């Protein structure tokens, strides 16, 4: 995580300045500034239109009674893409545009889902191994992506209880029946 933060806050701004200077040397300062300004406006328009479409798909999913997971992820990627377009620089603008285009957003969604599945499966197998010598140790582990089965009949929870009468002095006065 520290390397990601180092990249975001130190190396990325240095790389952005380097690219802006190199583009400015190649085509001039005014065309470079015009391109940076223009891609901000084009990106804002694209983010607005993609955001509206994602919002419409989100509402359709809710109306159909589905969990809008894909639509929520798309909305988050659109917000992130729009924020990257606000930052001055060609690198962040390129990544922002990629997040705003539906086909590349679908690729990012698939990659993030695969990464999440792999990390969840890893955590599932590493975090809860069965104890040594436990009966059934050689049984296959349950699939973490399947809903849990109902507990076996006769499963009991331990606990204590005591009976309280409605006229008991332990009840607050507003709940007593007299």
ABEGO torsion letter per residue (X at the ends): XAAAAAAAAAAAAAAAAAAAAAAAAAAEAAAAAAAAAAAAAAAAAAAAAAAAAAAAAAAAAAAAGBBBAAAAAAAAAAAAAAAAAABBEAAAAAAAAAAABAAAAAAAAAAAAAAAAAAAAAAAAAABBBBBGBBGAABBBBBAABBBBBBBBGBBBBEBBBBBBAABAABBAAABBX
